[in-house]
Amino acid sequence: MKKQDNGDEKSAEIVKKGNDVGVTNNNWKTVTILLACALAISVGFHIWEFVRYSKVQNTQTARDGVVVQGGHAAQEGALLIESIYLENGDNVHELPVINADGVNLSGLTAEKDMNLVVYLSDSCAGCINSMGTLRDMMGVFGEDEMGYAYIYSNSVPRNLEEKYGISRELCYCLDENLMLATSLPTFYLVDGDGIVVFSTDKLELIIQKLLAMEILPQETLIKQADAYLTERYFSRESDRHKMIYFAMKGCGDCEAADELINAEATGERYEIVRIYRDKTEVDGEIDDEHGLFRQVYGIVWYPSFEILRGTEREFVGEVSLEELERILLK
C-alpha cells in the first residue's frame, strides 16, 4: 500500500507539473499575441506619420514653386519659406524688403503721419481687382497727408505706372525665401513711427477706418475727389458744366432720372460721367465697388449727383424729378 501510495503521489506530481507547463505556455501565447498587436499598431502609426509628413512636405514644396511628381520634387534645393507675422503693434521699419530696382533694404520706409501698406501679388485676382480703387484712393486722399507702399509677394510688375498710375518707387517685394503669414491682398494702416495700427483683407474697411480717423476733413476730401474725377474723366477742352452721376443698376429712380439726364437739353449744358455703385463688367463703365466715392460724398440715395459749375459745386441727393429738372436748368 505504501508503494502504491508513492506511485500515486508521483502521478499527481507529474500531472501538476504538466498543468504548470500548460499554464506557462498559455501565458507565453497571450504575451506573444499582445506583443504582435502592439507591433502592428506601432508599424501602422509610423506608416501614417510618414504618409502625413510626405503630404505636408509635398504641399510646402509645391507652394515654394517646385513641381512635384509622384511624391518627389522635380528639382532639388527647394527653398524653405520663412513666414513673417505682421500684426497690430509691429514695426514695418524692421521688415526687410527689396525695392523695384532690386536693392535690399533693411526695412520699409513709412514717413507720413499715416501710411497705407498693401501686401499683394500680380497673379492674385482680388489684388488686381483692388488696383483701380487703390489708384482712386491716392487721388482722393492725396500724397501729402498719406504715404503708400505696395509689397509684392513675388516680383514687382513692370507696367504698374502705365496700367494703374502707381509709381514703381512705391513698390517693393520680399526676398524669395520670405512671405507674410496672411491672405492676399492684405491692407495695413501704419503710423509715422512705422507701427501697424490696423489691418484687414477688406479694402472697404480701410476706407471706413481712414474716414473715421479724420486724417483730412470730409470737405477737403470732397474737393480733392472733385478735382481727381475732373482730371481723370472729363474733357479739358469742354466748356460745359460737369455732372458726376452716381447710379445703381436696376434702380427704378435712376431709370426715371435717365429720361432727364439723357435729354438733348441736358447734354448741351452738361458733360456727364456715370459711376455705378456696384462692380460692372461692361467695358468703359466706371464702378465704385469698394465704396470709396459713396463714403467720401456721403451717398445714401441713388441716383445722386455732384454738379460742378466752374468753381461752384452742388450735391443733389433724394429729390423729385421736378426738382431735379429745375436744378439742371440753372
C-alpha positions as CSV (number, residue, x, y, z in Angstrom):
1,M,0.0,0.0,0.0
2,K,2.8,2.3,0.8
3,K,4.4,1.6,-2.6
4,Q,1.0,2.2,-4.2
5,D,0.7,5.5,-2.5
6,N,4.2,6.6,-3.7
7,G,3.1,5.9,-7.3
8,D,0.0,7.9,-6.8
9,E,2.0,10.8,-5.4
10,K,4.4,10.7,-8.4
11,S,1.5,10.6,-10.8
12,A,-0.1,13.6,-9.1
13,E,3.2,15.4,-9.2
14,I,3.6,14.8,-12.9
15,V,0.0,16.0,-13.5
16,K,0.7,19.1,-11.5
17,K,3.9,19.8,-13.5
18,G,2.1,19.2,-16.7
19,N,-0.6,21.7,-15.6
20,D,2.1,24.2,-14.7
21,V,3.7,23.9,-18.1
22,G,0.3,24.3,-19.8
23,V,-0.3,27.5,-17.8
24,T,3.1,28.8,-18.7
25,N,2.6,28.0,-22.4
26,N,-0.8,29.8,-22.3
27,N,0.8,32.9,-20.7
28,W,3.5,33.0,-23.4
29,K,0.9,32.7,-26.1
30,T,-1.0,35.7,-24.6
31,V,2.1,37.7,-24.3
32,T,3.1,36.9,-27.9
33,I,-0.3,37.9,-29.2
34,L,-0.2,41.2,-27.2
35,L,3.3,42.0,-28.5
36,A,2.3,41.3,-32.1
37,C,-0.7,43.6,-31.7
38,A,1.5,46.3,-30.2
39,L,4.0,45.9,-33.1
40,A,1.2,46.1,-35.7
41,I,-0.2,49.3,-34.1
42,S,3.3,50.8,-33.9
43,V,4.1,50.0,-37.6
44,G,0.7,51.4,-38.7
45,F,1.2,54.6,-36.8
46,H,4.7,55.1,-38.3
47,I,3.3,54.5,-41.8
48,W,0.5,57.0,-41.2
49,E,3.1,59.5,-39.9
50,F,5.3,59.0,-42.9
51,V,2.4,59.5,-45.3
52,R,1.2,62.6,-43.5
53,Y,4.6,64.1,-43.4
54,S,5.1,63.4,-47.1
55,K,1.9,65.2,-47.9
56,V,2.8,68.2,-45.9
57,Q,6.3,68.3,-47.4
58,N,5.0,68.0,-50.9
59,T,2.4,70.8,-50.3
60,Q,5.2,73.0,-48.9
61,T,7.5,72.2,-51.8
62,A,4.8,72.8,-54.4
63,R,3.9,76.1,-52.7
64,D,7.5,77.1,-52.9
65,G,7.4,76.7,-56.7
66,V,8.8,73.2,-57.1
67,V,6.9,70.8,-59.4
68,V,6.0,67.7,-57.5
69,Q,5.8,64.4,-59.5
70,G,4.9,61.1,-57.9
71,G,5.6,62.5,-54.4
72,H,9.1,63.5,-55.4
73,A,10.4,67.0,-56.1
74,A,11.2,67.5,-59.7
75,Q,14.2,69.7,-58.7
76,E,16.5,69.7,-55.7
77,G,17.3,72.6,-53.4
78,A,13.8,73.9,-52.9
79,L,13.8,77.0,-50.7
80,L,12.3,76.9,-47.3
81,I,9.9,79.7,-46.9
82,E,10.0,81.7,-43.7
83,S,6.7,83.2,-42.7
84,I,6.6,86.6,-41.0
85,Y,3.6,87.7,-38.9
86,L,2.9,91.4,-39.4
87,E,0.3,92.4,-36.9
88,N,-1.0,95.4,-35.0
89,G,1.8,96.9,-32.9
90,D,4.6,95.5,-35.2
91,N,7.0,97.9,-36.9
92,V,7.4,97.9,-40.7
93,H,10.8,99.6,-40.3
94,E,12.0,96.1,-39.3
95,L,10.5,94.4,-42.4
96,P,13.3,93.6,-44.9
97,V,12.2,94.4,-48.4
98,I,13.7,94.8,-51.9
99,N,12.8,98.0,-53.9
100,A,11.8,98.0,-57.6
101,D,15.5,98.4,-58.6
102,G,16.5,95.2,-56.8
103,V,18.2,96.9,-53.9
104,N,17.9,95.2,-50.5
105,L,16.6,97.5,-47.7
106,S,16.8,96.8,-44.0
107,G,13.2,98.0,-43.5
108,L,10.2,99.5,-45.2
109,T,10.1,103.3,-45.1
110,A,6.9,104.9,-43.7
111,E,7.4,108.6,-43.2
112,K,3.9,110.2,-43.4
113,D,1.6,110.6,-40.4
114,M,-0.5,107.8,-41.9
115,N,0.6,105.2,-44.5
116,L,-1.3,102.6,-46.5
117,V,0.8,99.4,-47.0
118,V,-0.6,96.8,-49.3
119,Y,0.6,93.2,-49.5
120,L,-0.4,91.7,-52.8
121,S,0.6,89.7,-55.9
122,D,0.2,90.3,-59.6
123,S,-1.3,86.8,-60.0
124,C,-4.0,87.3,-57.4
125,A,-7.4,88.1,-58.8
126,G,-8.5,90.0,-55.6
127,C,-5.3,92.1,-55.7
128,I,-5.9,93.0,-59.4
129,N,-9.5,93.9,-58.6
130,S,-8.4,96.3,-55.9
131,M,-5.9,98.2,-58.0
132,G,-8.4,100.7,-59.5
133,T,-9.7,101.7,-56.1
134,L,-6.1,102.0,-54.7
135,R,-5.3,104.4,-57.6
136,D,-8.5,106.3,-56.8
137,M,-7.6,106.5,-53.1
138,M,-4.3,108.1,-54.0
139,G,-6.2,110.7,-56.0
140,V,-8.7,111.4,-53.2
141,F,-6.5,111.2,-50.1
142,G,-3.6,112.7,-51.9
143,E,0.1,112.2,-51.2
144,D,0.8,115.0,-48.7
145,E,-1.0,113.5,-45.7
146,M,-0.9,109.9,-46.8
147,G,2.0,107.6,-47.7
148,Y,1.7,104.5,-49.8
149,A,3.7,101.3,-50.2
150,Y,2.9,98.1,-52.3
151,I,4.7,95.0,-51.2
152,Y,4.6,92.2,-53.7
153,S,4.9,88.6,-52.6
154,N,6.8,87.8,-55.8
155,S,8.4,90.4,-58.1
156,V,7.3,93.9,-58.9
157,P,5.3,94.1,-62.2
158,R,6.8,96.4,-64.9
159,N,3.7,98.1,-66.1
160,L,2.2,99.4,-62.9
161,E,2.5,103.1,-63.7
162,E,1.2,102.6,-67.2
163,K,-1.7,100.5,-66.2
164,Y,-2.7,101.8,-62.8
165,G,-0.8,105.1,-62.4
166,I,1.2,103.7,-59.5
167,S,4.9,104.7,-59.4
168,R,7.4,101.9,-59.1
169,E,9.1,104.0,-56.4
170,L,6.3,103.0,-54.1
171,C,6.7,99.3,-54.9
172,Y,8.7,96.6,-53.1
173,C,8.9,92.8,-52.9
174,L,10.0,90.3,-50.3
175,D,13.1,88.1,-50.6
176,E,12.2,84.8,-52.3
177,N,12.5,82.9,-49.0
178,L,10.2,85.2,-47.1
179,M,6.5,85.7,-47.1
180,L,3.9,87.4,-44.8
181,A,1.7,85.0,-43.0
182,T,-1.6,86.5,-44.3
183,S,-4.0,86.3,-47.2
184,L,-3.7,88.2,-50.4
185,P,-4.4,91.1,-50.6
186,T,-4.0,92.4,-47.0
187,F,-4.1,96.2,-46.2
188,Y,-2.2,97.8,-43.3
189,L,-2.5,101.3,-41.9
190,V,0.9,102.3,-40.5
191,D,1.6,105.4,-38.4
192,G,4.5,107.8,-38.8
193,D,6.6,105.6,-36.4
194,G,6.1,102.6,-38.7
195,I,3.7,100.9,-36.2
196,V,0.8,98.9,-37.7
197,V,-2.4,100.3,-36.2
198,F,-5.0,98.5,-38.3
199,S,-5.0,95.6,-40.8
200,T,-7.7,93.8,-42.8
201,D,-8.2,91.9,-46.0
202,K,-11.2,94.1,-46.9
203,L,-10.5,97.4,-48.7
204,E,-13.9,98.8,-47.8
205,L,-12.9,98.6,-44.1
206,I,-9.6,100.5,-44.8
207,I,-11.6,103.3,-46.4
208,Q,-14.1,103.4,-43.5
209,K,-11.2,103.5,-41.0
210,L,-9.4,106.3,-42.8
211,L,-12.6,108.4,-42.8
212,A,-13.2,107.7,-39.2
213,M,-9.7,108.8,-38.3
214,E,-10.3,112.1,-40.0
215,I,-6.9,112.4,-41.5
216,L,-8.4,115.1,-43.7
217,P,-11.8,116.9,-43.2
218,Q,-14.5,115.4,-45.4
219,E,-15.0,118.7,-47.2
220,T,-11.3,118.6,-48.2
221,L,-11.7,115.0,-49.4
222,I,-14.7,116.0,-51.5
223,K,-12.8,118.8,-53.1
224,Q,-9.9,116.5,-53.9
225,A,-12.3,113.9,-55.2
226,D,-13.9,116.5,-57.5
227,A,-10.5,117.5,-58.8
228,Y,-9.4,114.0,-59.3
229,L,-12.5,112.8,-61.1
230,T,-12.5,116.0,-63.3
231,E,-8.9,115.4,-64.2
232,R,-9.4,111.7,-64.9
233,Y,-12.7,111.5,-66.7
234,F,-13.7,114.9,-68.1
235,S,-12.5,116.7,-71.2
236,R,-10.3,119.7,-70.7
237,E,-11.5,121.4,-73.8
238,S,-15.2,121.3,-73.0
239,D,-16.7,124.5,-71.5
240,R,-19.8,122.6,-70.4
241,H,-20.7,122.1,-66.7
242,K,-19.7,118.8,-65.3
243,M,-22.0,116.2,-63.7
244,I,-20.9,113.2,-61.8
245,Y,-23.9,110.9,-61.8
246,F,-23.9,108.2,-59.1
247,A,-26.2,105.5,-60.4
248,M,-27.2,101.9,-59.5
249,K,-28.2,99.3,-62.0
250,G,-31.7,98.0,-61.6
251,C,-32.7,101.2,-59.7
252,G,-36.2,102.4,-60.7
253,D,-35.5,106.0,-59.6
254,C,-32.3,106.0,-61.7
255,E,-34.2,104.9,-64.8
256,A,-36.7,107.7,-64.2
257,A,-33.9,110.2,-63.9
258,D,-32.3,109.0,-67.0
259,E,-35.1,110.5,-69.1
260,L,-33.9,113.9,-67.9
261,I,-30.2,113.1,-67.9
262,N,-30.3,111.8,-71.5
263,A,-32.4,114.6,-72.8
264,E,-30.7,116.7,-75.5
265,A,-31.0,119.9,-73.5
266,T,-29.2,118.3,-70.6
267,G,-26.4,117.1,-72.9
268,E,-25.9,120.5,-74.3
269,R,-25.4,122.0,-70.8
270,Y,-23.5,119.2,-69.1
271,E,-20.7,116.8,-69.7
272,I,-21.8,113.7,-67.7
273,V,-19.8,110.8,-66.2
274,R,-21.7,107.9,-64.6
275,I,-20.2,106.0,-61.6
276,Y,-22.1,102.8,-60.7
277,R,-22.5,101.7,-57.2
278,D,-21.5,98.0,-57.8
279,K,-19.0,96.3,-59.9
280,T,-19.8,96.3,-63.6
281,E,-18.4,94.0,-66.2
282,V,-19.2,96.4,-69.1
283,D,-16.1,97.8,-70.8
284,G,-15.8,101.6,-70.3
285,E,-18.2,101.8,-67.4
286,I,-16.9,103.1,-64.0
287,D,-17.8,101.4,-60.8
288,D,-17.4,102.2,-57.1
289,E,-17.2,98.6,-56.0
290,H,-15.3,99.2,-52.7
291,G,-17.4,102.3,-51.8
292,L,-14.7,105.0,-51.9
293,F,-16.8,107.7,-53.5
294,R,-20.0,106.5,-51.8
295,Q,-18.3,107.1,-48.4
296,V,-16.5,110.3,-49.3
297,Y,-19.5,112.0,-50.8
298,G,-21.8,110.5,-48.1
299,I,-24.2,109.0,-50.7
300,V,-27.3,107.4,-49.2
301,W,-29.6,107.6,-52.2
302,Y,-29.4,106.6,-55.8
303,P,-29.4,108.5,-58.0
304,S,-27.3,111.2,-56.6
305,F,-25.3,113.9,-58.5
306,E,-22.2,116.1,-57.9
307,I,-22.7,119.1,-60.2
308,L,-19.7,121.3,-60.9
309,R,-20.3,124.7,-62.5
310,G,-16.9,126.4,-62.7
311,T,-15.7,126.9,-59.2
312,E,-19.2,126.1,-57.7
313,R,-20.3,122.7,-56.6
314,E,-23.8,121.4,-55.8
315,F,-24.6,117.9,-54.4
316,V,-28.1,116.6,-55.2
317,G,-29.5,113.6,-53.4
318,E,-33.0,112.5,-53.0
319,V,-35.3,115.0,-54.9
320,S,-38.3,114.8,-57.1
321,L,-38.0,114.7,-60.8
322,E,-39.5,118.2,-61.0
323,E,-36.8,119.5,-58.5
324,L,-34.1,117.7,-60.4
325,E,-35.2,119.3,-63.7
326,R,-35.2,122.7,-62.1
327,I,-31.6,122.2,-60.7
328,L,-30.3,121.0,-64.1
329,L,-31.7,124.1,-65.8
330,K,-29.8,126.5,-63.6
